Amino acid sequence: MLKFGEKLSSRVESGSIVFLVGELGSGKTTLVRGILSGLGYDRTVVSPTYTLIEPYPGREFDVYHLDLYRLSRDDELENLGFRDLLDGHAACLIEWPEKGEANLPSPSMTIRIRILEPGREVEIDPGTGQ
């Protein structure tokens, strides 16, 4: 997932909204680590499960990694200040987008990850956003 994320990073740009869909433990955060590595970020990447949003400053644009797993209502996303991240000057990588779907814009890309033993199956859908 790390190497795949590094290769996929070339498709992530300022203004991108990427949905990451998959069950717990499927590798969504590991994929984000790979994307950030591919974008030149060389520090520790943590899961935003408890913070909900982790910012990562980039060379050309910032990246926000969101984990919406703990949201219980669609409108909670608004309270996080999510709209402020949509200024077109950053990319947003969003785990569990179905938890905030009513308040999310259309994605630039949706990545679906399925656990297969051994390994993973990844499906990428171009979105209608951006």
Salt bridges, closest charged atoms under 4 A:
ASP75 OD1 - ARG73 NE 2.97
GLU78 OE2 - ARG83 NE 3.06
GLU95 OE2 - HIS65 NE2 2.62
GLU121 OE1 - ARG114 NH1 2.91
GLU123 OE2 - ARG112 NH1 3.84
ASP125 OD2 - ARG112 NH1 2.16
